[in-house]
Amino acid sequence: MQELKEASPELLKDLLEEKSIKPTETETSSSDQPQKSLLEQLNHYVTSDQDCPEQLLEQAFTNGKPELVSAAFRACKTSKLSTRAKTAIKSDQEEIVATAFEYLACHDEESFFLLVRNHINTESILVRTVLLRNLCQMSSQMARDLLSSMLNDSSEKVREKALASIIHFEFASIREILTEYLKREKQQQYVESCLSFYIANPMLESVYDLEKLQQRKGFSKLFKETQTALIDIIAELKIANPEEVHEFLQEKKSLQQGEAAKEKAKKEEELKKLKSKVAWQSFSEKVSSVGSALASLKIGFAFILVAGIIVFYINQGTNEPVETRTAQKTVPVAGKIQEFVLIVQKIDTDDGSIIGLDSGQTFIKALPRPGKKFVLMQGDKIRIRALPFKKAPDGTLIVKTMAIKKE
């Protein structure tokens, strides 16, 4: 106290000024606190099971900032914001539009499907990605259409987002879309990214797709290397050995050649009919110019021509070769792991396999896991998860057992 009394008036003045500044700084920092607190409270309800109070939702929508509006939609656990969401979709802020669609997908599916068609080709990559993710869960066909549209987009960023979205799909359902995409994509990094999904989802059909893609110039070597790696993986997983893969490819090629020949014959037949029609019209015009005296001749000729065509088609139908089925070898099949409920019909002591009958009266031959054996009796009911990989000549489906449970 004594030192304070002896202090100069100037020093006391400086001390008083410092005290007057500090409250001002506190006031300034507190002015930003409400907005920060509102966002924190909204984010709390986003992860909470409780619904967000309407007062906080109203404050967020009144403020209008994208981060607050988006947090408000995510924090709401009921459909009470459906009207606001349908209005928010018209916003020029892509973050708000994307979050509004997410809200409708969760709480108002009918409105979501009504509005999604108008925005499925939006320029916003964020919105299209949100639509794709939600459509995968709600409408697989619309999701595939959107994926195909994005993969056809001229923008590299859009195609990149589409490739990143493939993980939301079952590979078998989009394999044909990806194969068509690989026929035209020019960026090698995108081609390599797409091919990684073929390796991660080994299927016999993919081997044939890569066989056809090798005809594309500039990427033939890459497709060949991917096909080789895929065949090795298929053999390692014991889906099919290299010889069976080769037989599968030959069968697919023969089938394609047969279809191509049928298509060519069909086009030639259509062309022949068209030429006959044009020739008949030309002849009809010439005959009509002669006069009414030849009208009866034209009618008679038409009758004979129609009768001839009918006889031709009748003979053609009777002379059509009858398709005969010959015995086939065990052939590999492309499949995915699935569940079977079987009634045990027979137990093979040689290889430890069992033959069961499913509800569709289809015989299933289940091979045990390596080093394991089935402890079952005829007539037992079992549930197995298994991977189909072959089909016997008698139609029996051969599967590799992954898990088994006796019921």
RAPEMO-V667635 format. One record per residue. N is the residue number from 1. SS is DSSP state (~ for helix, > for strand, _ for the rest). PSI is psi in radians with two decimals (* if undefined). Layout:
N:SS:PSI ; N:SS:PSI
This chain:
1:_:-0.70 ; 2:~:-0.71 ; 3:~:-0.65 ; 4:~:-0.65 ; 5:~:-0.62 ; 6:~:-0.14 ; 7:_:2.65 ; 8:_:2.68 ; 9:~:-0.61 ; 10:~:-0.71 ; 11:~:-0.72 ; 12:~:-0.66 ; 13:~:-0.72 ; 14:~:-0.71 ; 15:~:-0.72 ; 16:~:-0.65 ; 17:~:-0.67 ; 18:~:-0.69 ; 19:~:-0.58 ; 20:~:-0.42 ; 21:~:-0.66 ; 22:~:-0.75 ; 23:~:-0.60 ; 24:~:-0.72 ; 25:~:-0.66 ; 26:~:-0.71 ; 27:~:-0.70 ; 28:~:-0.77 ; 29:~:-0.55 ; 30:~:-0.34 ; 31:~:-0.46 ; 32:_:-0.17 ; 33:~:-0.73 ; 34:~:-0.80 ; 35:~:-0.79 ; 36:~:-0.73 ; 37:~:-0.66 ; 38:~:-0.78 ; 39:~:-0.70 ; 40:~:-0.72 ; 41:~:-0.71 ; 42:~:-0.77 ; 43:~:-0.52 ; 44:~:-0.74 ; 45:~:-0.34 ; 46:~:-0.73 ; 47:~:-0.11 ; 48:_:2.75 ; 49:_:-0.26 ; 50:_:2.63 ; 51:_:2.59 ; 52:_:2.38 ; 53:_:2.53 ; 54:~:-0.53 ; 55:~:-0.76 ; 56:~:-0.67 ; 57:~:-0.77 ; 58:~:-0.72 ; 59:~:-0.71 ; 60:~:-0.77 ; 61:~:-0.57 ; 62:~:-0.70 ; 63:~:-0.80 ; 64:_:-0.06 ; 65:_:2.43 ; 66:~:-0.73 ; 67:~:-0.57 ; 68:~:-0.74 ; 69:~:-0.75 ; 70:~:-0.76 ; 71:~:-0.61 ; 72:~:-0.76 ; 73:~:-0.70 ; 74:~:-0.49 ; 75:~:-0.35 ; 76:_:2.27 ; 77:_:0.06 ; 78:_:-3.12 ; 79:_:0.27 ; 80:_:-0.23 ; 81:_:0.28 ; 82:~:-0.77 ; 83:~:-0.76 ; 84:~:-0.69 ; 85:~:-0.74 ; 86:~:-0.54 ; 87:~:-0.68 ; 88:~:-0.43 ; 89:_:-0.38 ; 90:_:-0.03 ; 91:_:2.69 ; 92:_:0.07 ; 93:_:1.95 ; 94:~:-0.54 ; 95:~:-0.72 ; 96:~:-0.75 ; 97:~:-0.79 ; 98:~:-0.76 ; 99:~:-0.61 ; 100:~:-0.70 ; 101:~:-0.69 ; 102:~:-0.73 ; 103:~:-0.80 ; 104:~:-0.64 ; 105:~:-0.57 ; 106:~:-0.63 ; 107:~:-0.23 ; 108:_:1.30 ; 109:~:-0.63 ; 110:~:-0.83 ; 111:~:-0.63 ; 112:~:-0.85 ; 113:~:-0.52 ; 114:~:-0.60 ; 115:~:-0.42 ; 116:~:-0.57 ; 117:~:-0.52 ; 118:~:-0.23 ; 119:~:0.08 ; 120:_:-0.40 ; 121:_:0.48 ; 122:_:2.68 ; 123:_:-0.31 ; 124:_:2.05 ; 125:~:-0.65 ; 126:~:-0.82 ; 127:~:-0.76 ; 128:~:-0.62 ; 129:~:-0.72 ; 130:~:-0.75 ; 131:~:-0.76 ; 132:~:-0.77 ; 133:~:-0.74 ; 134:~:-0.63 ; 135:~:-0.53 ; 136:~:-0.59 ; 137:~:-0.41 ; 138:~:-0.70 ; 139:_:1.71 ; 140:~:-0.62 ; 141:~:-0.79 ; 142:~:-0.63 ; 143:~:-0.73 ; 144:~:-0.68 ; 145:~:-0.73 ; 146:~:-0.73 ; 147:~:-0.78 ; 148:~:-0.71 ; 149:~:-0.73 ; 150:~:-0.63 ; 151:~:-0.37 ; 152:_:-0.09 ; 153:_:2.54 ; 154:_:-0.31 ; 155:_:2.24 ; 156:~:-0.62 ; 157:~:-0.68 ; 158:~:-0.76 ; 159:~:-0.62 ; 160:~:-0.74 ; 161:~:-0.67 ; 162:~:-0.75 ; 163:~:-0.66 ; 164:~:-0.38 ; 165:~:-0.10 ; 166:~:-0.50 ; 167:~:-0.32 ; 168:~:-0.15 ; 169:_:2.75 ; 170:_:2.17 ; 171:~:-0.74 ; 172:~:-0.52 ; 173:~:-0.29 ; 174:~:0.15 ; 175:~:-0.74 ; 176:~:-0.63 ; 177:~:-0.75 ; 178:~:-0.64 ; 179:~:-0.73 ; 180:~:-0.66 ; 181:~:-0.71 ; 182:~:-0.30 ; 183:_:-0.33 ; 184:_:-0.28 ; 185:_:2.29 ; 186:_:-0.41 ; 187:_:2.07 ; 188:~:-0.64 ; 189:~:-0.56 ; 190:~:-0.65 ; 191:~:-0.79 ; 192:~:-0.69 ; 193:~:-0.75 ; 194:~:-0.70 ; 195:~:-0.44 ; 196:~:-0.48 ; 197:~:-0.50 ; 198:~:-0.70 ; 199:~:-0.67 ; 200:~:-0.30 ; 201:_:1.27 ; 202:_:2.16 ; 203:_:2.55 ; 204:~:-0.64 ; 205:~:-0.58 ; 206:~:-0.60 ; 207:~:-0.73 ; 208:~:-0.67 ; 209:~:-0.79 ; 210:~:-0.51 ; 211:~:-0.80 ; 212:~:-0.62 ; 213:~:-0.33 ; 214:_:-0.22 ; 215:_:-0.22 ; 216:_:2.21 ; 217:_:2.49 ; 218:_:-0.44 ; 219:_:0.12 ; 220:~:-0.78 ; 221:~:-0.74 ; 222:~:-0.77 ; 223:~:-0.65 ; 224:~:-0.79 ; 225:~:-0.70 ; 226:~:-0.71 ; 227:~:-0.75 ; 228:~:-0.78 ; 229:~:-0.67 ; 230:~:-0.71 ; 231:~:-0.71 ; 232:~:-0.73 ; 233:~:-0.73 ; 234:~:-0.69 ; 235:~:-0.70 ; 236:~:-0.66 ; 237:_:-0.02 ; 238:_:0.55 ; 239:_:-0.72 ; 240:_:2.56 ; 241:_:2.91 ; 242:~:-0.62 ; 243:~:-0.71 ; 244:~:-0.63 ; 245:~:-0.74 ; 246:~:-0.76 ; 247:~:-0.69 ; 248:~:-0.76 ; 249:~:-0.74 ; 250:~:-0.69 ; 251:~:-0.75 ; 252:~:-0.69 ; 253:~:-0.75 ; 254:~:-0.72 ; 255:~:-0.72 ; 256:~:-0.72 ; 257:~:-0.69 ; 258:~:-0.74 ; 259:~:-0.67 ; 260:~:-0.69 ; 261:~:-0.71 ; 262:~:-0.72 ; 263:~:-0.70 ; 264:~:-0.77 ; 265:~:-0.65 ; 266:~:-0.74 ; 267:~:-0.69 ; 268:~:-0.68 ; 269:~:-0.72 ; 270:~:-0.70 ; 271:~:-0.68 ; 272:~:-0.75 ; 273:~:-0.68 ; 274:~:-0.74 ; 275:~:-0.70 ; 276:~:-0.69 ; 277:~:-0.75 ; 278:~:-0.74 ; 279:~:-0.69 ; 280:~:-0.73 ; 281:~:-0.71 ; 282:~:-0.76 ; 283:~:-0.68 ; 284:~:-0.69 ; 285:~:-0.69 ; 286:~:-0.74 ; 287:~:-0.70 ; 288:~:-0.45 ; 289:~:-0.37 ; 290:~:-0.61 ; 291:_:3.10 ; 292:~:-0.29 ; 293:~:-0.47 ; 294:~:0.17 ; 295:~:-0.73 ; 296:~:-0.60 ; 297:~:-0.71 ; 298:~:-0.72 ; 299:~:-0.72 ; 300:~:-0.72 ; 301:~:-0.73 ; 302:~:-0.73 ; 303:~:-0.78 ; 304:~:-0.71 ; 305:~:-0.78 ; 306:~:-0.75 ; 307:~:-0.70 ; 308:~:-0.72 ; 309:~:-0.73 ; 310:~:-0.80 ; 311:~:-0.70 ; 312:~:-0.80 ; 313:~:-0.60 ; 314:~:-0.79 ; 315:~:-0.67 ; 316:~:-0.70 ; 317:~:-0.66 ; 318:~:-0.48 ; 319:_:-0.02 ; 320:_:2.26 ; 321:_:2.48 ; 322:_:2.24 ; 323:_:2.25 ; 324:_:2.51 ; 325:_:2.31 ; 326:_:2.81 ; 327:_:2.41 ; 328:_:2.77 ; 329:_:2.98 ; 330:_:2.21 ; 331:>:2.53 ; 332:>:2.66 ; 333:_:2.63 ; 334:_:2.14 ; 335:_:3.12 ; 336:_:2.84 ; 337:>:2.26 ; 338:>:3.05 ; 339:>:2.41 ; 340:>:2.42 ; 341:>:2.06 ; 342:>:2.65 ; 343:>:2.08 ; 344:>:2.17 ; 345:>:-0.60 ; 346:>:2.56 ; 347:>:2.11 ; 348:_:1.99 ; 349:_:-0.30 ; 350:_:-0.97 ; 351:_:0.04 ; 352:_:0.14 ; 353:_:2.91 ; 354:>:2.66 ; 355:>:2.14 ; 356:>:2.89 ; 357:>:2.19 ; 358:_:-3.10 ; 359:_:-0.40 ; 360:_:0.25 ; 361:_:0.57 ; 362:_:2.33 ; 363:>:2.30 ; 364:>:2.19 ; 365:>:1.99 ; 366:>:2.15 ; 367:>:2.41 ; 368:_:2.84 ; 369:_:2.67 ; 370:_:2.27 ; 371:_:-0.01 ; 372:_:2.88 ; 373:_:2.68 ; 374:_:2.35 ; 375:_:1.47 ; 376:_:2.92 ; 377:_:2.76 ; 378:_:2.31 ; 379:_:-0.18 ; 380:_:2.54 ; 381:>:2.19 ; 382:>:2.76 ; 383:>:2.15 ; 384:>:2.65 ; 385:>:2.15 ; 386:>:2.83 ; 387:>:1.95 ; 388:>:2.37 ; 389:>:-0.19 ; 390:>:2.84 ; 391:>:2.20 ; 392:_:2.80 ; 393:_:-0.53 ; 394:_:0.10 ; 395:_:-0.06 ; 396:_:2.25 ; 397:>:2.20 ; 398:>:2.23 ; 399:>:2.71 ; 400:>:2.15 ; 401:>:2.28 ; 402:>:-0.67 ; 403:>:2.62 ; 404:>:2.52 ; 405:>:2.28 ; 406:>:2.33 ; 407:_:*
